[in-house]
Amino acid sequence: MNSKQIAGEKACDFIQDGMIVGLGTGSTAYYMIQKLGDRVAEGLNVTGVVTSKATEKLAVERNIPLMELNDVTEIDLTIDGADEVDEEFRGVKGGGGALLFEKLVANVSKKSIWVVGEDKVVATLGAFPLPVEVVPFGYKQVERQLEARGYKPKLRHHEDGSLYLTDSQNYILDLHIGSIANPEDLNNWLNNLPGVVENGLFLNYASTIVIGFSDGKVEVRDK
């Protein structure tokens, strides 16, 4: 069992009967959803709210009941992965391209838990490319402004070379910053840039982090 699976399955312990649960996107969230599917088959009564089409497909396959985000007033608990998380529980997300929907779901969640392997815990954010979702119209203008700041934006493509589109049919510019000295300032600047839909800095969302280790151990950290 790898560290992602250990963390993802452990996070399922926080899900209680009757909850509305936000279902994250990505490789670690995959294991959480698989485990949740097992618990639903055993009789657990929960309703999921998905953060991507990929997660929706998996949840349907595992017979997890779902609701649309528009039909809930609040979500009891969201469990999601992260590409990086620092000691202050600030994170970078969006490696799986679902940053907009993930943030929308997290924003109405009473509690957010991130599940990560030990390699995702960092002292400073920025080594993982920061995703910025942008509208296709005039995206080059946004790209130029990012370049002017030295952020080295790169338009995301699939491995086969085809252009990557989010579930909202937007583009992603991945910023290769290296080290983000002030995540709050960068978050504010990006969100005020016309053409930017959302960015992958998640700064005030996670209250608990579940960390899986390659030796089989798991650590739960509360903010």
C-alpha positions as CSV (number, residue, x, y, z in Angstrom):
1,M,0.0,0.0,0.0
2,N,1.5,3.4,-1.0
3,S,1.4,6.6,1.0
4,K,-1.4,8.1,-1.0
5,Q,-3.6,5.1,-0.5
6,I,-2.8,5.0,3.3
7,A,-3.8,8.7,3.6
8,G,-6.9,8.5,1.4
9,E,-8.3,5.5,3.2
10,K,-7.6,6.9,6.7
11,A,-9.5,10.1,5.8
12,C,-12.6,8.0,5.3
13,D,-12.7,7.5,9.1
14,F,-13.9,11.1,9.4
15,I,-17.0,10.5,7.3
16,Q,-20.1,9.9,9.4
17,D,-23.6,8.6,8.6
18,G,-25.9,11.3,7.1
19,M,-23.1,13.6,5.9
20,I,-23.0,15.6,2.7
21,V,-19.4,15.0,1.6
22,G,-17.3,16.9,-0.9
23,L,-15.4,14.5,-3.1
24,G,-12.0,15.7,-4.2
25,T,-10.1,15.1,-7.5
26,G,-6.8,13.4,-8.1
27,S,-4.7,10.3,-7.2
28,T,-5.1,10.5,-3.4
29,A,-8.8,11.4,-3.5
30,Y,-9.2,8.3,-5.8
31,Y,-8.4,6.0,-2.9
32,M,-10.7,7.9,-0.6
33,I,-13.6,7.5,-3.0
34,Q,-12.8,3.8,-3.5
35,K,-12.9,3.3,0.3
36,L,-16.1,5.3,0.6
37,G,-17.7,3.2,-2.0
38,D,-16.9,0.1,0.1
39,R,-18.5,1.8,3.2
40,V,-21.6,2.8,1.2
41,A,-22.0,-0.8,0.0
42,E,-21.9,-1.8,3.7
43,G,-24.7,0.6,4.5
44,L,-23.2,4.0,5.2
45,N,-25.7,6.8,4.3
46,V,-23.9,9.7,2.7
47,T,-24.4,12.1,-0.3
48,G,-21.4,13.2,-2.3
49,V,-20.8,16.5,-4.1
50,V,-18.1,16.1,-6.8
51,T,-15.3,18.4,-7.9
52,S,-14.8,17.1,-11.4
53,K,-16.2,14.9,-14.2
54,A,-13.6,12.3,-13.4
55,T,-14.7,12.2,-9.8
56,E,-18.3,12.0,-10.8
57,K,-17.6,9.0,-13.1
58,L,-15.8,7.2,-10.2
59,A,-18.5,8.0,-7.7
60,V,-21.2,6.7,-10.0
61,E,-19.2,3.5,-10.6
62,R,-19.0,3.0,-6.8
63,N,-22.8,3.7,-6.3
64,I,-22.2,6.8,-4.1
65,P,-25.3,9.0,-4.1
66,L,-24.6,12.5,-5.5
67,M,-26.1,16.0,-5.4
68,E,-25.4,19.0,-7.4
69,L,-23.5,21.9,-5.7
70,N,-26.4,24.2,-6.6
71,D,-28.7,22.0,-4.5
72,V,-26.8,22.2,-1.2
73,T,-26.6,25.1,1.3
74,E,-23.5,23.7,3.0
75,I,-21.2,20.6,2.9
76,D,-20.4,18.9,6.1
77,L,-16.9,17.7,5.1
78,T,-14.8,17.8,2.0
79,I,-11.8,15.5,1.5
80,D,-9.4,16.3,-1.2
81,G,-5.7,16.0,-2.1
82,A,-3.1,18.7,-2.5
83,D,0.0,19.1,-4.7
84,E,1.8,20.9,-1.9
85,V,1.0,21.9,1.6
86,D,3.1,24.0,4.0
87,E,3.3,24.1,7.8
88,E,0.6,26.8,7.9
89,F,-1.8,24.6,6.1
90,R,-1.6,26.7,2.9
91,G,-1.6,24.6,-0.2
92,V,-1.2,24.4,-4.0
93,K,-3.9,22.4,-5.8
94,G,-5.0,22.0,-9.4
95,G,-2.4,19.5,-10.8
96,G,-5.5,17.5,-11.8
97,G,-7.0,20.6,-13.4
98,A,-10.1,20.8,-11.1
99,L,-9.0,23.9,-9.1
100,L,-12.1,26.0,-9.8
101,F,-14.6,23.3,-8.8
102,E,-12.5,22.2,-5.9
103,K,-12.4,25.8,-4.5
104,L,-16.2,26.2,-5.1
105,V,-16.9,23.1,-3.1
106,A,-14.3,23.9,-0.3
107,N,-15.8,27.3,0.1
108,V,-19.2,26.0,1.3
109,S,-17.7,23.2,3.4
110,K,-17.8,23.3,7.2
111,K,-14.6,21.3,7.3
112,S,-11.9,20.5,4.7
113,I,-9.4,17.6,5.1
114,W,-6.5,17.2,2.8
115,V,-5.0,13.8,2.2
116,V,-1.3,13.8,1.0
117,G,1.7,11.6,0.8
118,E,4.7,12.7,2.8
119,D,6.4,14.1,-0.2
120,K,3.7,16.8,-0.6
121,V,4.6,18.5,2.8
122,V,7.0,21.4,2.1
123,A,8.6,24.3,3.9
124,T,7.8,26.8,1.2
125,L,5.2,26.6,-1.6
126,G,6.2,27.0,-5.2
127,A,8.3,24.1,-6.4
128,F,5.1,22.5,-7.8
129,P,3.9,24.6,-10.8
130,L,1.0,26.8,-9.7
131,P,-2.0,26.3,-11.9
132,V,-3.9,29.4,-13.1
133,E,-7.2,28.8,-14.9
134,V,-7.8,31.4,-17.7
135,V,-10.5,32.1,-20.2
136,P,-9.3,31.2,-23.8
137,F,-10.2,34.6,-25.1
138,G,-7.1,36.8,-25.0
139,Y,-5.2,34.4,-22.7
140,K,-2.0,35.5,-24.4
141,Q,-2.5,38.9,-22.7
142,V,-2.6,37.2,-19.3
143,E,0.4,35.1,-20.2
144,R,2.4,38.2,-21.1
145,Q,1.6,39.8,-17.7
146,L,2.7,36.6,-15.9
147,E,5.9,36.5,-17.9
148,A,6.6,40.1,-17.1
149,R,6.6,39.2,-13.4
150,G,9.0,36.3,-14.0
151,Y,6.5,33.5,-13.3
152,K,7.4,31.5,-16.4
153,P,3.9,30.5,-17.4
154,K,3.4,27.4,-19.6
155,L,0.2,26.6,-21.3
156,R,-0.9,23.1,-20.2
157,H,-1.1,20.3,-22.7
158,H,-1.9,16.6,-22.4
159,E,0.9,14.1,-22.8
160,D,-0.1,13.5,-26.4
161,G,0.5,17.2,-27.1
162,S,-3.2,18.2,-27.4
163,L,-4.4,21.3,-25.6
164,Y,-5.6,20.8,-22.0
165,L,-9.1,22.0,-21.3
166,T,-10.7,22.2,-17.8
167,D,-14.2,20.9,-17.2
168,S,-15.3,24.5,-17.7
169,Q,-13.5,24.5,-21.1
170,N,-10.9,27.0,-20.0
171,Y,-7.1,26.9,-20.3
172,I,-4.5,26.4,-17.6
173,L,-1.3,28.3,-17.4
174,D,1.2,26.6,-15.0
175,L,3.5,29.0,-13.3
176,H,7.1,27.9,-12.6
177,I,7.9,30.2,-9.7
178,G,10.2,28.0,-7.7
179,S,9.4,29.7,-4.4
180,I,6.3,31.7,-3.4
181,A,7.5,34.3,-0.8
182,N,4.0,35.7,0.0
183,P,1.2,33.4,-1.1
184,E,-1.5,35.9,0.1
185,D,-0.2,38.7,-2.0
186,L,0.2,36.5,-5.1
187,N,-3.3,35.1,-4.6
188,N,-4.8,38.6,-4.5
189,W,-2.8,39.8,-7.5
190,L,-3.8,36.8,-9.6
191,N,-7.5,37.1,-8.7
192,N,-7.5,40.8,-9.8
193,L,-6.0,40.0,-13.2
194,P,-8.7,40.2,-15.9
195,G,-9.0,36.8,-17.7
196,V,-8.0,34.8,-14.7
197,V,-10.9,32.5,-13.6
198,E,-9.2,31.0,-10.5
199,N,-5.7,30.1,-9.2
200,G,-4.4,27.1,-7.4
201,L,-3.5,28.7,-4.1
202,F,-5.7,27.4,-1.3
203,L,-4.9,29.5,1.7
204,N,-7.7,29.3,4.3
205,Y,-9.4,26.0,3.6
206,A,-7.8,23.0,5.2
207,S,-8.4,22.4,8.9
208,T,-6.9,18.9,9.0
209,I,-4.2,17.2,7.0
210,V,-3.8,13.4,6.8
211,I,-0.3,12.4,5.8
212,G,0.6,9.0,4.6
213,F,4.1,7.7,4.9
214,S,5.9,5.0,2.8
215,D,6.5,2.9,5.8
216,G,2.8,2.5,6.4
217,K,2.4,5.1,9.1
218,V,-0.2,7.8,9.0
219,E,-0.2,11.2,10.7
220,V,-3.2,13.4,11.3
221,R,-2.4,17.1,11.9
222,D,-5.0,19.6,13.0
223,K,-4.7,23.3,12.4
